[in-house]
Amino acid sequence: MEERKIAIVTGASKGIGKATVIKLKQLGYTVISISRSQPDVGDVKYQIDVSNKDEDFRVVKEVKEKFGKIDVLVNNAGFGVYGSFLETSLEEEEYMVRTLFLAPIYFTKAVLPDMVKRREGAIVNIVSEAAYVASPKLIVYSASKAALAHFTNALWAEMRKYNVKVSGVYPGPVKTNFTSHPSFKNAKNTIFDKYAVEPEKVANAVVKAIRSGKREIYVSSRLIIDPYFLKLAMAMQNLTYYIISKIF
Ligand SMILES: NC(=O)c1ccc[n+]([C@@H]2O[C@H](COP(=O)([O-])OP(=O)(O)OC[C@H]3O[C@@H](n4cnc5c(N)ncnc54)[C@H](OP(=O)(O)O)[C@@H]3O)[C@@H](O)[C@H]2O)c1
Protein backbone atom coordinates (compact mmCIF):
# COMPACT_ATOMS: atom_id res chain seq x y z
CA MET A 1 0.00 0.00 0.00
CA GLU A 2 1.26 3.46 -0.89
CA GLU A 3 2.32 5.62 2.07
CA ARG A 4 0.05 8.59 2.78
CA LYS A 5 1.46 11.95 1.79
CA ILE A 6 1.70 14.64 4.47
CA ALA A 7 0.90 18.25 3.59
CA ILE A 8 1.02 21.48 5.61
CA VAL A 9 -1.30 24.28 4.46
CA THR A 10 -1.15 27.70 6.10
CA GLY A 11 -4.15 30.04 6.07
CA ALA A 12 -6.43 27.01 6.08
CA SER A 13 -9.48 28.46 7.83
CA LYS A 14 -10.89 30.27 4.79
CA GLY A 15 -10.65 30.98 1.07
CA ILE A 16 -7.85 29.54 -1.01
CA GLY A 17 -6.25 27.67 1.92
CA LYS A 18 -9.48 25.96 2.91
CA ALA A 19 -10.21 24.97 -0.72
CA THR A 20 -6.66 23.59 -0.96
CA VAL A 21 -7.06 21.50 2.20
CA ILE A 22 -10.33 20.03 0.87
CA LYS A 23 -8.74 19.26 -2.51
CA LEU A 24 -5.64 17.62 -0.99
CA LYS A 25 -7.79 15.53 1.33
CA GLN A 26 -9.82 14.34 -1.68
CA LEU A 27 -6.50 13.23 -3.19
CA GLY A 28 -5.68 11.18 -0.09
CA TYR A 29 -3.27 13.51 1.67
CA THR A 30 -3.08 13.83 5.44
CA VAL A 31 -3.35 17.58 5.89
CA ILE A 32 -2.08 19.78 8.71
CA SER A 33 -4.14 22.99 8.70
CA ILE A 34 -2.85 26.23 10.17
CA SER A 35 -4.48 29.62 10.84
CA ARG A 36 -5.07 32.13 13.63
CA SER A 37 -8.71 31.07 14.07
CA GLN A 38 -9.49 27.36 14.42
CA PRO A 39 -9.54 25.72 10.95
CA ASP A 40 -12.57 23.47 10.41
CA VAL A 41 -10.96 21.27 7.75
CA GLY A 42 -7.83 19.11 7.93
CA ASP A 43 -6.59 16.12 9.93
CA VAL A 44 -4.49 18.06 12.44
CA LYS A 45 -5.37 21.68 13.21
CA TYR A 46 -3.09 24.35 14.59
CA GLN A 47 -4.25 27.75 15.74
CA ILE A 48 -1.13 29.92 15.44
CA ASP A 49 -0.04 33.22 13.94
CA VAL A 50 2.44 32.34 11.17
CA SER A 51 4.29 35.62 11.68
CA ASN A 52 5.63 34.07 14.90
CA LYS A 53 8.85 32.27 13.91
CA ASP A 54 9.07 30.13 17.06
CA GLU A 55 5.52 28.85 16.59
CA ASP A 56 6.22 27.94 12.94
CA PHE A 57 9.32 25.92 13.86
CA ARG A 58 7.49 24.29 16.76
CA VAL A 59 4.63 23.14 14.51
CA VAL A 60 6.98 21.71 11.88
CA LYS A 61 8.94 19.87 14.58
CA GLU A 62 5.74 18.37 16.03
CA VAL A 63 4.47 17.32 12.59
CA LYS A 64 7.80 15.65 11.80
CA GLU A 65 7.75 13.82 15.15
CA LYS A 66 4.17 12.64 14.57
CA PHE A 67 4.35 11.68 10.89
CA GLY A 68 8.08 11.24 10.25
CA LYS A 69 8.11 13.46 7.14
CA ILE A 70 6.51 16.38 5.31
CA ASP A 71 5.87 15.94 1.59
CA VAL A 72 4.19 19.23 0.75
CA LEU A 73 4.22 22.75 2.17
CA VAL A 74 1.70 25.32 0.92
CA ASN A 75 2.56 28.82 2.14
CA ASN A 76 -0.77 30.55 1.70
CA ALA A 77 -1.65 32.53 4.86
CA GLY A 78 -2.04 36.19 4.12
CA PHE A 79 -4.04 39.39 4.18
CA GLY A 80 -3.84 42.81 2.62
CA VAL A 81 -4.24 46.23 4.19
CA TYR A 82 -5.86 48.62 1.71
CA GLY A 83 -5.03 52.32 1.71
CA SER A 84 -2.59 54.98 0.66
CA PHE A 85 0.93 54.56 2.03
CA LEU A 86 0.37 57.93 3.73
CA GLU A 87 -2.48 56.44 5.75
CA THR A 88 -1.54 52.83 6.53
CA SER A 89 0.27 52.23 9.80
CA LEU A 90 3.83 50.99 10.03
CA GLU A 91 2.73 48.31 12.52
CA GLU A 92 0.27 46.88 10.00
CA GLU A 93 2.87 47.05 7.25
CA GLU A 94 5.45 45.21 9.34
CA TYR A 95 2.86 42.60 10.23
CA MET A 96 2.06 42.15 6.53
CA VAL A 97 5.73 41.67 5.64
CA ARG A 98 6.14 39.09 8.44
CA THR A 99 3.02 37.20 7.38
CA LEU A 100 3.39 37.35 3.60
CA PHE A 101 7.14 37.19 3.16
CA LEU A 102 8.92 36.06 6.33
CA ALA A 103 6.51 33.27 7.34
CA PRO A 104 7.07 31.35 4.06
CA ILE A 105 10.82 31.69 4.73
CA TYR A 106 10.43 30.34 8.30
CA PHE A 107 8.36 27.35 7.17
CA THR A 108 10.65 26.66 4.22
CA LYS A 109 13.73 26.81 6.43
CA ALA A 110 12.11 24.30 8.76
CA VAL A 111 10.95 21.74 6.16
CA LEU A 112 13.59 21.97 3.44
CA PRO A 113 16.60 20.09 4.93
CA ASP A 114 14.57 16.85 5.23
CA MET A 115 13.14 17.26 1.73
CA VAL A 116 16.67 17.68 0.35
CA LYS A 117 17.84 14.62 2.30
CA ARG A 118 14.95 12.56 0.90
CA ARG A 119 15.34 14.08 -2.61
CA GLU A 120 11.59 14.53 -2.56
CA GLY A 121 9.02 17.17 -1.69
CA ALA A 122 7.14 20.20 -2.95
CA ILE A 123 6.86 23.78 -1.71
CA VAL A 124 4.10 25.93 -3.17
CA ASN A 125 3.95 29.64 -2.41
CA ILE A 126 0.73 31.53 -3.05
CA VAL A 127 2.02 34.73 -4.56
CA SER A 128 -0.24 37.14 -6.51
CA GLU A 129 -0.45 39.02 -9.80
CA ALA A 130 0.38 42.00 -7.58
CA ALA A 131 3.96 40.69 -7.53
CA TYR A 132 4.17 41.65 -11.21
CA VAL A 133 1.77 44.57 -11.42
CA ALA A 134 2.23 46.51 -8.18
CA SER A 135 -1.04 47.96 -6.90
CA PRO A 136 -1.31 51.48 -5.54
CA LYS A 137 -3.17 51.35 -2.21
CA LEU A 138 -1.67 47.89 -1.68
CA ILE A 139 1.94 48.97 -1.82
CA VAL A 140 3.53 46.94 0.98
CA TYR A 141 1.30 43.99 0.07
CA SER A 142 2.57 44.13 -3.55
CA ALA A 143 6.16 44.58 -2.42
CA SER A 144 5.92 41.60 -0.04
CA LYS A 145 4.51 39.44 -2.83
CA ALA A 146 7.27 40.61 -5.22
CA ALA A 147 9.83 39.61 -2.59
CA LEU A 148 8.10 36.24 -2.22
CA ALA A 149 8.21 35.80 -6.01
CA HIS A 150 11.98 36.41 -6.07
CA PHE A 151 12.47 34.04 -3.15
CA THR A 152 10.42 31.38 -4.95
CA ASN A 153 12.22 31.77 -8.28
CA ALA A 154 15.70 31.59 -6.81
CA LEU A 155 14.80 28.66 -4.55
CA TRP A 156 13.31 26.85 -7.57
CA ALA A 157 16.66 27.20 -9.31
CA GLU A 158 18.66 26.04 -6.27
CA MET A 159 16.46 23.04 -5.50
CA ARG A 160 16.30 21.53 -8.98
CA LYS A 161 19.38 19.38 -8.43
CA TYR A 162 17.87 17.96 -5.23
CA ASN A 163 14.57 17.02 -6.90
CA VAL A 164 12.64 19.30 -4.52
CA LYS A 165 9.86 21.10 -6.40
CA VAL A 166 9.34 24.81 -5.72
CA SER A 167 6.49 26.75 -7.33
CA GLY A 168 4.75 30.09 -7.16
CA VAL A 169 1.02 30.25 -7.85
CA TYR A 170 -0.05 33.71 -9.02
CA PRO A 171 -3.78 34.35 -8.67
CA GLY A 172 -5.62 37.40 -9.92
CA PRO A 173 -8.81 38.28 -7.99
CA VAL A 174 -10.35 35.34 -6.13
CA LYS A 175 -13.71 35.18 -4.29
CA THR A 176 -12.53 34.85 -0.68
CA ASN A 177 -12.57 36.82 2.56
CA PHE A 178 -9.53 38.81 1.40
CA THR A 179 -11.50 42.06 1.00
CA SER A 180 -13.29 41.68 4.35
CA HIS A 181 -10.30 43.26 6.11
CA PRO A 182 -11.72 46.51 7.60
CA SER A 183 -9.34 48.64 5.52
CA PHE A 184 -11.27 47.65 2.36
CA LYS A 185 -14.51 49.29 3.50
CA ASN A 186 -14.06 52.30 1.22
CA ALA A 187 -12.41 50.43 -1.64
CA LYS A 188 -14.14 50.29 -5.02
CA ASN A 189 -14.26 46.56 -5.65
CA THR A 190 -16.60 46.47 -8.63
CA ILE A 191 -14.09 44.99 -11.07
CA PHE A 192 -12.63 42.74 -8.39
CA ASP A 193 -16.02 41.24 -7.53
CA LYS A 194 -17.17 40.89 -11.12
CA TYR A 195 -14.14 39.05 -12.46
CA ALA A 196 -12.94 37.12 -9.41
CA VAL A 197 -12.64 33.33 -9.74
CA GLU A 198 -13.59 30.62 -7.22
CA PRO A 199 -10.90 29.56 -4.72
CA GLU A 200 -11.19 25.98 -6.03
CA LYS A 201 -9.54 27.16 -9.25
CA VAL A 202 -6.48 28.21 -7.24
CA ALA A 203 -6.56 24.91 -5.30
CA ASN A 204 -6.39 23.08 -8.65
CA ALA A 205 -3.38 25.21 -9.60
CA VAL A 206 -1.72 24.20 -6.30
CA VAL A 207 -2.20 20.53 -7.19
CA LYS A 208 -0.77 21.21 -10.64
CA ALA A 209 2.23 22.87 -8.98
CA ILE A 210 2.79 19.94 -6.60
CA ARG A 211 2.73 17.50 -9.52
CA SER A 212 4.73 19.48 -12.05
CA GLY A 213 7.09 21.62 -9.97
CA LYS A 214 6.49 24.40 -12.52
CA ARG A 215 8.17 27.62 -11.38
CA GLU A 216 5.19 29.90 -12.06
CA ILE A 217 1.51 29.11 -12.48
CA TYR A 218 -0.94 31.92 -13.20
CA VAL A 219 -4.63 31.84 -12.29
CA SER A 220 -6.15 34.63 -14.34
CA SER A 221 -9.37 36.42 -13.49
CA ARG A 222 -12.44 36.03 -15.68
CA LEU A 223 -11.58 39.32 -17.38
CA ILE A 224 -10.84 38.30 -20.93
CA ILE A 225 -7.81 40.60 -21.33
CA ASP A 226 -6.25 39.64 -18.00
CA PRO A 227 -3.74 37.03 -19.28
CA TYR A 228 -2.72 39.40 -22.10
CA PHE A 229 -2.46 42.31 -19.69
CA LEU A 230 -0.14 40.27 -17.51
CA LYS A 231 1.99 39.19 -20.48
CA LEU A 232 2.15 42.81 -21.58
CA ALA A 233 3.23 43.88 -18.08
CA MET A 234 5.93 41.21 -18.07
CA ALA A 235 7.11 42.21 -21.54
CA MET A 236 7.25 45.85 -20.43
CA GLN A 237 9.26 44.82 -17.38
CA ASN A 238 11.70 42.86 -19.55
CA LEU A 239 12.01 45.84 -21.88
CA THR A 240 12.57 48.17 -18.94
CA TYR A 241 15.32 45.96 -17.52
CA TYR A 242 16.88 45.68 -21.00
CA ILE A 243 16.95 49.48 -21.35
CA ILE A 244 18.29 49.95 -17.82
CA SER A 245 21.04 47.42 -18.51
CA LYS A 246 22.07 49.43 -21.59
CA ILE A 247 22.08 52.76 -19.74
CA PHE A 248 23.96 51.78 -16.58
N1 LIG B 1 -8.29 36.69 -2.85
C1 LIG B 1 -7.52 37.17 -3.79
O1 LIG B 1 -7.99 37.88 -4.68
C2 LIG B 1 -6.04 36.84 -3.82
C3 LIG B 1 -5.33 37.10 -5.00
C4 LIG B 1 -3.97 36.80 -5.05
C5 LIG B 1 -3.34 36.24 -3.96
N2 LIG B 1 -4.06 35.99 -2.81
C6 LIG B 1 -3.35 35.41 -1.68
O2 LIG B 1 -3.97 34.20 -1.33
C7 LIG B 1 -3.67 33.89 0.04
C8 LIG B 1 -4.96 33.46 0.74
O3 LIG B 1 -5.85 34.55 0.80
P1 LIG B 1 -7.42 34.40 0.56
O4 LIG B 1 -7.75 35.20 -0.62
O5 LIG B 1 -7.83 32.98 0.60
O6 LIG B 1 -7.95 35.24 1.81
P2 LIG B 1 -8.84 34.79 3.08
O7 LIG B 1 -10.10 34.15 2.64
O8 LIG B 1 -8.92 36.01 3.91
O9 LIG B 1 -7.93 33.70 3.79
C9 LIG B 1 -6.71 34.04 4.39
C10 LIG B 1 -6.25 32.93 5.29
O10 LIG B 1 -4.99 33.27 5.87
C11 LIG B 1 -5.10 33.16 7.30
N3 LIG B 1 -4.17 34.13 7.90
C12 LIG B 1 -4.03 35.44 7.62
N4 LIG B 1 -3.06 35.99 8.35
C13 LIG B 1 -2.55 34.98 9.11
C14 LIG B 1 -1.52 34.91 10.08
N5 LIG B 1 -0.77 35.97 10.41
N6 LIG B 1 -1.28 33.71 10.68
C15 LIG B 1 -2.01 32.63 10.36
N7 LIG B 1 -2.98 32.63 9.44
C16 LIG B 1 -3.25 33.80 8.83
C17 LIG B 1 -6.58 33.44 7.59
O11 LIG B 1 -7.05 32.82 8.76
P3 LIG B 1 -7.24 33.55 10.14
O12 LIG B 1 -7.84 34.89 9.87
O13 LIG B 1 -8.10 32.61 10.89
O14 LIG B 1 -5.86 33.61 10.67
C18 LIG B 1 -7.21 32.69 6.41
O15 LIG B 1 -7.27 31.30 6.68
C19 LIG B 1 -3.04 35.15 0.64
O16 LIG B 1 -1.63 34.99 0.70
C20 LIG B 1 -3.37 36.23 -0.39
O17 LIG B 1 -2.44 37.25 -0.40
C21 LIG B 1 -5.40 36.27 -2.73
The ligand as an ORCA input file, in Angstrom:
! r2SCAN-3c Opt
* xyz 0 1
  N      -8.289     36.691     -2.847
  C      -7.518     37.169     -3.788
  O      -7.985     37.879     -4.684
  C      -6.045     36.837     -3.824
  C      -5.328     37.098     -5.004
  C      -3.971     36.803     -5.051
  C      -3.337     36.239     -3.963
  N      -4.064     35.990     -2.815
  C      -3.354     35.406     -1.680
  O      -3.969     34.196     -1.326
  C      -3.674     33.894      0.035
  C      -4.957     33.464      0.742
  O      -5.849     34.554      0.796
  P      -7.422     34.401      0.555
  O      -7.749     35.203     -0.621
  O      -7.831     32.982      0.603
  O      -7.955     35.239      1.814
  P      -8.841     34.792      3.081
  O     -10.100     34.152      2.644
  O      -8.917     36.012      3.913
  O      -7.931     33.696      3.794
  C      -6.706     34.042      4.385
  C      -6.248     32.930      5.287
  O      -4.987     33.268      5.868
  C      -5.103     33.165      7.301
  N      -4.170     34.130      7.897
  C      -4.028     35.445      7.619
  N      -3.058     35.990      8.347
  C      -2.553     34.980      9.110
  C      -1.517     34.913     10.079
  N      -0.774     35.971     10.407
  N      -1.278     33.708     10.679
  C      -2.005     32.630     10.356
  N      -2.981     32.627      9.435
  C      -3.251     33.799      8.827
  C      -6.582     33.439      7.586
  O      -7.046     32.816      8.759
  P      -7.239     33.547     10.135
  O      -7.838     34.894      9.875
  O      -8.099     32.608     10.889
  O      -5.864     33.608     10.671
  C      -7.212     32.686      6.409
  O      -7.273     31.305      6.684
  C      -3.042     35.149      0.635
  O      -1.631     34.990      0.701
  C      -3.372     36.232     -0.393
  O      -2.439     37.253     -0.401
  C      -5.401     36.274     -2.732
*
